[in-house]
Amino acid sequence: MFTPGLKIQYFPLHGGERFDNKFYLRGKHLTEDDVTRGDIPYGLNNEEKSNQGRLLRYYLEKLTGYNGTEETREIFLQLQVPDGRFLYQVPFDEAFDMVASPEGKAFIKETLVYESDTASDTSVLTVFVNNLGQNSGDYQMMYVKEQDALPRQLVKTFLESNKRFKLNLNRRLKSLEDVDLVCARKVVLATSKATLQQIEWEVLRCFNNTEKRMINALKALREVPTAQIFMSFPRPWWLHNSSNPTAMTTTDLPFKEALDWGRSDHTGNYILLASYADESKAMRMALLNEVGAPSSFSAPGAGVVSEALITELLKELADAHGIERGVIPDPVDATAQFWTPGQTGGGRVVWRAGYNYDDVTAILQRPSGNDDVFVVGADFSAGYNEGFAESAFETVEKVFPFISGSFK
């Protein structure tokens, strides 16, 4: 791991304790054991029931015939469905209608966190990669304490490595064009799909045979509406005062998922990511946040939360935990963030069916064959963890060999 002078720390999940995920689906409280091998409120057929604990792998085997234990990107990209199409070319709905019962399909959709992974235009490859692939499962998370410490230290190390190196910041880039004055041999744009498309650059506007490949590649990525709503409480009621104590709750309710965020070092209050939702559930939360006055518990400014949203969210959390609303103390404070497609983009992207990861990312990382302009950012990663910092670093690793010759 390359950590130039940085102090990497472990990020303690679940408030320092290990709790299994709990589910609230179709009005029933379920444990992980229930979901994998117990009674569930879904009418799975006999084959599905006998494969309940490995249902996604069972569907992958039925769909492609692959029953190996290696789940690399290279293997996934070569898998084919019975009609000869590659797996990445098939939308989720079409693929699951081939192999799953309606109840089995509903069970998969409602136990997964991201609604966007099972959207009608999303490649079914996304579901299998995110849940069976190399980046799935539990792993130890690490972080750098100050959020901007990593780029600052990388820049510092770069500038100190050679006296000739300089850094000029352009925080309001609006266009790229050929001019007589050469101010940079190579340009790296660290950006998202939404902001990249706002830059005036002929590569993003032309439709000739050479440049339209960039426009087509960008169509592979669909921006996803996303919502995150945080609340802090004087005590972690979801861990100790709940009929179903857990640090993580996945539901079919509009708030979708809640996650324990530990105790604040600054206030001593306990933080709950009270809603992590996308697609229609995120849009519902955003609309509810526009109803009525801000809550007295709300943080000021851009993160304001309406009284209507807090009231509804606390009611849903009580249902999901099997307790009365009165058992939950009023929050100390609350804040929300909504990402909607448009000028600022969604909270993450998903890959549409029909696009090969490697073909698209090769185009996106260097959009023009005539210019030394490179693009990095989470939206342009290989399709595993879009929206997470790891994927942004992955794109940097792919681009770095093209520009590293300038640093010698």
Disulfide bonds with the S-S distance in Angstrom:
none
